Amino acid sequence: MYYEDARIAYYAGRGYPVSPLTGEQLMAADPPPGFRYYLFTHKPDDDKLQRWLATQQKQVIRRFANRKGETILVIGE
């Protein structure tokens, strides 16, 4: 599972993972890392995100707002 913001994992009781990639780097990687699920804090209508979803055959499984009002996207197959 990839967390763009490691605090999401921490608050969910999964520790504080350290990822060497930012969300932008992950979407630009060729080939992309083989995570099953991704948690992004992007806007749902972000063009880069939409292109990445289409090329990777992924979809937004769940969407919710955090306390700051940011949209959190859970992405998977």
MMTF fields as JSON, N, C-alpha, C and O atoms, coordinates in Angstrom:
{
  "mmtfVersion": "1.0.0",
  "mmtfProducer": "UNKNOWN",
  "numBonds": 307,
  "numAtoms": 308,
  "numGroups": 77,
  "numChains": 1,
  "numModels": 1,
  "chainsPerModel": [1],
  "groupsPerChain": [77],
  "chainIdList": ["A"],
  "bondAtomList": [4, 2, 8, 6, 12, 10, 16, 14, 20, 18, 24, 22, 28, 26, 32, 30, 36, 34, 40, 38, 44, 42, 48, 46, 52, 50, 56, 54, 60, 58, 64, 62, 68, 66, 72, 70, 76, 74, 80, 78, 84, 82, 88, 86, 92, 90, 96, 94, 100, 98, 104, 102, 108, 106, 112, 110, 116, 114, 120, 118, 124, 122, 128, 126, 132, 130, 136, 134, 140, 138, 144, 142, 148, 146, 152, 150, 156, 154, 160, 158, 164, 162, 168, 166, 172, 170, 176, 174, 180, 178, 184, 182, 188, 186, 192, 190, 196, 194, 200, 198, 204, 202, 208, 206, 212, 210, 216, 214, 220, 218, 224, 222, 228, 226, 232, 230, 236, 234, 240, 238, 244, 242, 248, 246, 252, 250, 256, 254, 260, 258, 264, 262, 268, 266, 272, 270, 276, 274, 280, 278, 284, 282, 288, 286, 292, 290, 296, 294, 300, 298, 304, 302],
  "bondOrderList": [1, 1, 1, 1, 1, 1, 1, 1, 1, 1, 1, 1, 1, 1, 1, 1, 1, 1, 1, 1, 1, 1, 1, 1, 1, 1, 1, 1, 1, 1, 1, 1, 1, 1, 1, 1, 1, 1, 1, 1, 1, 1, 1, 1, 1, 1, 1, 1, 1, 1, 1, 1, 1, 1, 1, 1, 1, 1, 1, 1, 1, 1, 1, 1, 1, 1, 1, 1, 1, 1, 1, 1, 1, 1, 1, 1],
  "groupList": [{"groupName": "MET", "atomNameList": ["N", "CA", "C", "O"], "elementList": ["N", "C", "C", "O"], "formalChargeList": [0, 0, 0, 0], "bondAtomList": [1, 0, 2, 1, 3, 2], "bondOrderList": [1, 1, 2], "singleLetterCode": "M", "chemCompType": "L-PEPTIDE LINKING"}, {"groupName": "TYR", "atomNameList": ["N", "CA", "C", "O"], "elementList": ["N", "C", "C", "O"], "formalChargeList": [0, 0, 0, 0], "bondAtomList": [1, 0, 2, 1, 3, 2], "bondOrderList": [1, 1, 2], "singleLetterCode": "Y", "chemCompType": "L-PEPTIDE LINKING"}, {"groupName": "GLU", "atomNameList": ["N", "CA", "C", "O"], "elementList": ["N", "C", "C", "O"], "formalChargeList": [0, 0, 0, 0], "bondAtomList": [1, 0, 2, 1, 3, 2], "bondOrderList": [1, 1, 2], "singleLetterCode": "E", "chemCompType": "L-PEPTIDE LINKING"}, {"groupName": "ASP", "atomNameList": ["N", "CA", "C", "O"], "elementList": ["N", "C", "C", "O"], "formalChargeList": [0, 0, 0, 0], "bondAtomList": [1, 0, 2, 1, 3, 2], "bondOrderList": [1, 1, 2], "singleLetterCode": "D", "chemCompType": "L-PEPTIDE LINKING"}, {"groupName": "ALA", "atomNameList": ["N", "CA", "C", "O"], "elementList": ["N", "C", "C", "O"], "formalChargeList": [0, 0, 0, 0], "bondAtomList": [1, 0, 2, 1, 3, 2], "bondOrderList": [1, 1, 2], "singleLetterCode": "A", "chemCompType": "L-PEPTIDE LINKING"}, {"groupName": "ARG", "atomNameList": ["N", "CA", "C", "O"], "elementList": ["N", "C", "C", "O"], "formalChargeList": [0, 0, 0, 0], "bondAtomList": [1, 0, 2, 1, 3, 2], "bondOrderList": [1, 1, 2], "singleLetterCode": "R", "chemCompType": "L-PEPTIDE LINKING"}, {"groupName": "ILE", "atomNameList": ["N", "CA", "C", "O"], "elementList": ["N", "C", "C", "O"], "formalChargeList": [0, 0, 0, 0], "bondAtomList": [1, 0, 2, 1, 3, 2], "bondOrderList": [1, 1, 2], "singleLetterCode": "I", "chemCompType": "L-PEPTIDE LINKING"}, {"groupName": "GLY", "atomNameList": ["N", "CA", "C", "O"], "elementList": ["N", "C", "C", "O"], "formalChargeList": [0, 0, 0, 0], "bondAtomList": [1, 0, 2, 1, 3, 2], "bondOrderList": [1, 1, 2], "singleLetterCode": "G", "chemCompType": "PEPTIDE LINKING"}, {"groupName": "PRO", "atomNameList": ["N", "CA", "C", "O"], "elementList": ["N", "C", "C", "O"], "formalChargeList": [0, 0, 0, 0], "bondAtomList": [1, 0, 2, 1, 3, 2], "bondOrderList": [1, 1, 2], "singleLetterCode": "P", "chemCompType": "L-PEPTIDE LINKING"}, {"groupName": "VAL", "atomNameList": ["N", "CA", "C", "O"], "elementList": ["N", "C", "C", "O"], "formalChargeList": [0, 0, 0, 0], "bondAtomList": [1, 0, 2, 1, 3, 2], "bondOrderList": [1, 1, 2], "singleLetterCode": "V", "chemCompType": "L-PEPTIDE LINKING"}, {"groupName": "SER", "atomNameList": ["N", "CA", "C", "O"], "elementList": ["N", "C", "C", "O"], "formalChargeList": [0, 0, 0, 0], "bondAtomList": [1, 0, 2, 1, 3, 2], "bondOrderList": [1, 1, 2], "singleLetterCode": "S", "chemCompType": "L-PEPTIDE LINKING"}, {"groupName": "LEU", "atomNameList": ["N", "CA", "C", "O"], "elementList": ["N", "C", "C", "O"], "formalChargeList": [0, 0, 0, 0], "bondAtomList": [1, 0, 2, 1, 3, 2], "bondOrderList": [1, 1, 2], "singleLetterCode": "L", "chemCompType": "L-PEPTIDE LINKING"}, {"groupName": "THR", "atomNameList": ["N", "CA", "C", "O"], "elementList": ["N", "C", "C", "O"], "formalChargeList": [0, 0, 0, 0], "bondAtomList": [1, 0, 2, 1, 3, 2], "bondOrderList": [1, 1, 2], "singleLetterCode": "T", "chemCompType": "L-PEPTIDE LINKING"}, {"groupName": "GLN", "atomNameList": ["N", "CA", "C", "O"], "elementList": ["N", "C", "C", "O"], "formalChargeList": [0, 0, 0, 0], "bondAtomList": [1, 0, 2, 1, 3, 2], "bondOrderList": [1, 1, 2], "singleLetterCode": "Q", "chemCompType": "L-PEPTIDE LINKING"}, {"groupName": "PHE", "atomNameList": ["N", "CA", "C", "O"], "elementList": ["N", "C", "C", "O"], "formalChargeList": [0, 0, 0, 0], "bondAtomList": [1, 0, 2, 1, 3, 2], "bondOrderList": [1, 1, 2], "singleLetterCode": "F", "chemCompType": "L-PEPTIDE LINKING"}, {"groupName": "HIS", "atomNameList": ["N", "CA", "C", "O"], "elementList": ["N", "C", "C", "O"], "formalChargeList": [0, 0, 0, 0], "bondAtomList": [1, 0, 2, 1, 3, 2], "bondOrderList": [1, 1, 2], "singleLetterCode": "H", "chemCompType": "L-PEPTIDE LINKING"}, {"groupName": "LYS", "atomNameList": ["N", "CA", "C", "O"], "elementList": ["N", "C", "C", "O"], "formalChargeList": [0, 0, 0, 0], "bondAtomList": [1, 0, 2, 1, 3, 2], "bondOrderList": [1, 1, 2], "singleLetterCode": "K", "chemCompType": "L-PEPTIDE LINKING"}, {"groupName": "TRP", "atomNameList": ["N", "CA", "C", "O"], "elementList": ["N", "C", "C", "O"], "formalChargeList": [0, 0, 0, 0], "bondAtomList": [1, 0, 2, 1, 3, 2], "bondOrderList": [1, 1, 2], "singleLetterCode": "W", "chemCompType": "L-PEPTIDE LINKING"}, {"groupName": "ASN", "atomNameList": ["N", "CA", "C", "O"], "elementList": ["N", "C", "C", "O"], "formalChargeList": [0, 0, 0, 0], "bondAtomList": [1, 0, 2, 1, 3, 2], "bondOrderList": [1, 1, 2], "singleLetterCode": "N", "chemCompType": "L-PEPTIDE LINKING"}],
  "groupTypeList": [0, 1, 1, 2, 3, 4, 5, 6, 4, 1, 1, 4, 7, 5, 7, 1, 8, 9, 10, 8, 11, 12, 7, 2, 13, 11, 0, 4, 4, 3, 8, 8, 8, 7, 14, 5, 1, 1, 11, 14, 12, 15, 16, 8, 3, 3, 3, 16, 11, 13, 5, 17, 11, 4, 12, 13, 13, 16, 13, 9, 6, 5, 5, 14, 4, 18, 5, 16, 7, 2, 12, 6, 11, 9, 6, 7, 2],
  "groupIdList": [1, 2, 3, 4, 5, 6, 7, 8, 9, 10, 11, 12, 13, 14, 15, 16, 17, 18, 19, 20, 21, 22, 23, 24, 25, 26, 27, 28, 29, 30, 31, 32, 33, 34, 35, 36, 37, 38, 39, 40, 41, 42, 43, 44, 45, 46, 47, 48, 49, 50, 51, 52, 53, 54, 55, 56, 57, 58, 59, 60, 61, 62, 63, 64, 65, 66, 67, 68, 69, 70, 71, 72, 73, 74, 75, 76, 77],
  "secStructList": [7, 3, 3, 1, 1, 2, 2, 2, 2, 2, 2, 6, 6, 1, 7, 7, 7, 7, 7, 1, 7, 7, 2, 2, 2, 2, 2, 2, 7, 1, 1, 7, 7, 7, 7, 1, 7, 3, 3, 3, 7, 1, 7, 6, 6, 7, 2, 2, 2, 2, 2, 2, 2, 2, 2, 2, 6, 7, 3, 3, 3, 3, 3, 3, 3, 7, 6, 6, 1, 7, 3, 3, 3, 3, 3, 3, 7],
  "xCoordList": [0.852, 0.0, 0.902, 1.831, 0.613, 1.38, 0.577, -0.592, 1.214, 0.593, 1.325, 2.513, 0.632, 1.261, 1.569, 2.586, 0.704, 0.892, 0.977, -0.027, 2.156, 2.379, 1.536, 1.344, 1.029, 0.184, -1.094, -1.641, -1.57, -2.777, -2.531, -3.369, -1.388, -1.043, -0.885, -1.346, -0.239, -0.013, -1.333, -1.513, -2.252, -3.539, -4.395, -5.292, -4.122, -4.856, -4.215, -4.674, -3.155, -2.51, -1.537, -1.221, -1.052, -0.143, 1.299, 2.103, 1.622, 2.977, 3.175, 2.215, 4.419, 4.735, 5.674, 6.893, 5.111, 5.96, 6.776, 6.329, 7.962, 8.818, 8.901, 9.374, 8.447, 8.493, 9.515, 9.529, 10.374, 11.359, 10.751, 11.418, 9.496, 8.852, 7.739, 6.97, 7.66, 6.5, 5.41, 5.667, 4.217, 3.133, 3.456, 3.156, 4.068, 4.451, 5.487, 5.377, 6.486, 7.512, 6.916, 7.281, 6.007, 5.377, 4.596, 4.669, 3.845, 3.054, 3.933, 3.511, 5.155, 6.064, 6.961, 7.631, 6.988, 7.882, 7.499, 6.321, 8.526, 8.29, 9.276, 10.466, 8.864, 7.487, 7.129, 8.009, 5.841, 5.423, 5.637, 5.571, 5.893, 6.024, 4.739, 3.651, 4.855, 3.712, 2.897, 2.722, 2.402, 1.52, 0.122, -0.293, -0.592, -1.969, -2.956, -3.92, -2.703, -3.558, -2.699, -1.542, -3.291, -2.627, -3.553, -4.757, -3.013, -3.789, -3.155, -2.023, -3.906, -3.431, -4.254, -5.417, -3.641, -4.359, -4.58, -4.713, -4.62, -4.85, -6.303, -7.184, -6.535, -7.903, -8.403, -7.657, -9.641, -10.155, -10.127, -10.024, -10.217, -10.239, -8.861, -8.771, -7.8, -6.432, -6.141, -6.288, -5.728, -5.475, -4.393, -4.547, -3.293, -2.216, -2.729, -2.421, -3.506, -4.047, -4.981, -4.921, -5.834, -6.774, -6.036, -6.419, -4.986, -4.192, -3.509, -3.474, -2.967, -2.284, -3.268, -2.951, -4.452, -5.473, -5.802, -5.924, -5.946, -6.295, -5.172, -5.436, -3.926, -2.822, -2.527, -2.084, -2.765, -2.49, -3.707, -3.624, -4.823, -6.076, -6.469, -6.823, -6.396, -6.787, -8.041, -8.412, -8.686, -9.871, -9.941, -9.329, -10.69, -10.908, -11.935, -13.076, -11.522, -12.399, -13.219, -14.405, -12.58, -13.246, -12.664, -11.499, -13.477, -13.07, -13.652, -14.827, -12.832, -13.333, -12.511, -11.448, -13.001, -12.307, -11.646, -12.211, -10.445, -9.795, -10.254, -11.111, -9.69, -10.11, -9.87, -10.592, -8.847, -8.537, -9.432, -9.382, -10.245, -11.102, -10.459, -11.047, -9.246, -8.589, -9.26, -9.742, -9.288, -9.871, -8.813, -7.734, -9.126, -8.258, -8.863, -10.053, -8.045, -8.511, -7.861, -6.64, -8.668, -8.175, -8.295, -9.39, -7.166, -7.116, -6.681, -5.779, -7.324, -6.986, -7.48, -7.831, -7.504, -7.922, -9.395, -9.889],
  "yCoordList": [-1.161, 0.0, 1.229, 1.333, 2.159, 3.397, 4.523, 4.733, 5.236, 6.391, 7.641, 7.799, 8.528, 9.79, 10.61, 11.301, 10.533, 11.215, 10.134, 9.495, 9.928, 8.851, 8.991, 8.014, 10.189, 10.377, 9.549, 9.148, 9.291, 8.469, 7.081, 6.551, 6.492, 5.17, 5.219, 4.325, 6.257, 6.393, 6.455, 5.745, 7.298, 7.436, 6.18, 5.955, 5.362, 4.106, 2.973, 1.832, 3.279, 2.263, 1.387, 0.288, 1.836, 1.043, 1.531, 1.214, 2.287, 2.811, 4.021, 4.573, 4.426, 5.604, 5.166, 5.21, 4.739, 4.223, 5.328, 6.471, 4.975, 5.915, 5.453, 4.351, 6.285, 5.953, 6.842, 8.053, 6.253, 7.066, 7.878, 8.748, 7.601, 8.27, 9.211, 8.9, 10.353, 11.225, 10.726, 9.874, 11.245, 10.866, 11.187, 10.396, 12.345, 12.75, 11.783, 11.384, 11.406, 10.476, 9.108, 8.453, 8.682, 7.38, 7.332, 6.344, 8.401, 8.421, 8.527, 8.131, 9.056, 9.188, 7.965, 7.842, 7.068, 5.907, 4.958, 4.73, 4.41, 3.447, 2.308, 2.52, 1.139, 0.765, 1.261, 1.482, 1.432, 1.9, 0.82, -0.37, 1.23, 0.249, -0.565, -0.059, -1.793, -2.7, -2.672, -3.709, -1.528, -1.45, -1.891, -1.674, -2.5, -2.92, -1.771, -1.62, -0.973, 0.176, 1.42, 1.349, 2.555, 3.849, 4.799, 4.812, 5.59, 6.638, 7.968, 8.259, 8.775, 10.069, 11.188, 10.999, 12.351, 13.545, 14.495, 15.703, 13.954, 14.755, 15.151, 14.575, 16.131, 16.484, 15.447, 15.069, 14.977, 13.924, 14.288, 13.4, 15.577, 15.98, 16.388, 17.007, 16.055, 16.347, 15.591, 14.37, 16.314, 15.697, 14.624, 13.56, 14.897, 13.901, 12.619, 11.516, 12.779, 11.613, 10.833, 9.604, 11.518, 10.84, 10.067, 8.943, 10.655, 9.949, 8.725, 7.661, 8.88, 7.767, 6.633, 5.462, 6.98, 5.963, 5.193, 3.969, 5.894, 5.246, 4.338, 3.216, 4.802, 3.983, 2.79, 1.749, 2.922, 1.833, 0.949, -0.016, 1.269, 0.529, 0.45, -0.61, 1.593, 1.722, 2.578, 3.246, 2.552, 3.385, 3.855, 3.269, 4.911, 5.417, 4.507, 4.413, 3.838, 2.908, 3.649, 3.375, 4.581, 5.33, 6.735, 6.949, 7.669, 9.07, 9.622, 9.409, 10.33, 10.96, 12.205, 12.406, 13.029, 14.265, 14.081, 13.461, 14.626, 14.599, 15.809, 16.572, 15.978, 17.054, 18.443, 19.391, 18.556, 19.835, 20.108, 21.193, 19.131, 19.292, 18.844, 19.007, 18.273, 17.755, 16.449, 15.697, 16.188, 14.945, 13.852, 14.02, 12.736, 11.567, 10.557, 10.252, 10.034, 9.059, 7.714, 7.625, 6.669, 5.301, 4.715, 4.637, 4.305, 3.849, 2.394, 1.989, 1.616, 0.209, -0.283, 0.509, -1.605, -2.187, -2.405, -2.886],
  "zCoordList": [0.0, 0.0, 0.0, 0.8, -0.911, -0.999, -0.356, -0.681, 0.551, 1.209, 0.756, 1.035, 0.063, -0.323, 0.931, 0.989, 1.916, 3.196, 4.274, 4.59, 4.833, 5.799, 7.059, 7.783, 7.331, 8.518, 8.431, 9.458, 7.225, 7.055, 7.626, 8.355, 7.301, 7.827, 9.341, 10.05, 9.827, 11.262, 12.027, 13.016, 11.571, 12.261, 12.135, 12.948, 11.119, 10.947, 11.749, 11.682, 12.51, 13.335, 12.57, 13.026, 11.423, 10.595, 10.66, 9.783, 11.675, 11.788, 10.895, 10.358, 10.742, 9.941, 8.822, 8.985, 7.672, 6.589, 5.93, 5.825, 5.494, 4.784, 3.337, 3.059, 2.424, 1.005, 0.319, 0.539, -0.512, -1.216, -2.363, -2.922, -2.717, -3.847, -3.411, -2.502, -4.061, -3.884, -4.83, -5.681, -4.685, -5.585, -7.031, -7.926, -7.27, -8.628, -9.211, -10.371, -8.416, -8.883, -9.165, -10.142, -8.318, -8.495, -9.805, -10.535, -10.106, -11.334, -12.575, -13.662, -12.431, -13.569, -13.745, -14.77, -12.776, -12.82, -13.953, -14.226, -14.603, -15.677, -15.517, -15.752, -15.141, -14.802, -13.403, -12.572, -13.152, -11.825, -10.766, -11.072, -9.527, -8.443, -8.305, -8.584, -7.887, -7.85, -6.577, -5.937, -6.199, -5.039, -5.449, -6.587, -4.537, -4.824, -4.61, -5.36, -3.586, -3.282, -3.113, -2.697, -3.445, -3.342, -2.608, -2.866, -1.702, -1.038, -1.391, -1.003, -2.137, -2.608, -2.004, -1.646, -1.893, -1.447, -2.621, -2.428, -3.827, -5.036, -5.166, -4.527, -5.995, -6.348, -7.352, -8.255, -7.219, -8.099, -9.581, -10.427, -9.913, -11.318, -11.848, -12.909, -11.136, -11.562, -12.864, -12.917, -13.914, -15.222, -15.167, -15.767, -14.448, -14.34, -13.699, -14.15, -12.653, -11.956, -12.871, -12.907, -13.603, -14.497, -15.591, -15.916, -16.159, -17.183, -16.579, -17.196, -15.37, -14.713, -14.411, -14.62, -13.924, -13.656, -14.927, -14.894, -16.041, -17.308, -17.802, -18.234, -17.746, -18.259, -17.357, -17.842, -16.059, -15.119, -14.864, -14.105, -15.486, -15.315, -13.838, -13.322, -13.188, -11.781, -11.702, -12.667, -10.552, -10.35, -8.901, -8.007, -8.696, -7.343, -6.685, -7.138, -5.613, -4.895, -3.85, -3.665, -3.176, -2.108, -2.073, -2.406, -1.674, -1.578, -0.285, 0.013, 0.479, 1.702, 1.992, 1.406, 2.887, 3.256, 4.614, 5.515, 4.749, 6.055, 6.864, 6.418, 8.034, 8.929, 8.332, 8.641, 7.474, 6.836, 5.626, 5.046, 5.249, 4.081, 2.783, 1.714, 2.859, 1.661, 1.25, 2.097, -0.038, -0.534, -0.531, -1.099, 0.109, 0.129, -0.831, -0.748, -1.746, -2.721, -2.447, -2.327, -2.348, -2.236, -3.633, -4.191, -4.193, -5.579, -5.61, -4.877, -6.461, -6.63, -7.973, -8.847, -8.133, -9.419, -9.506, -10.525]
}
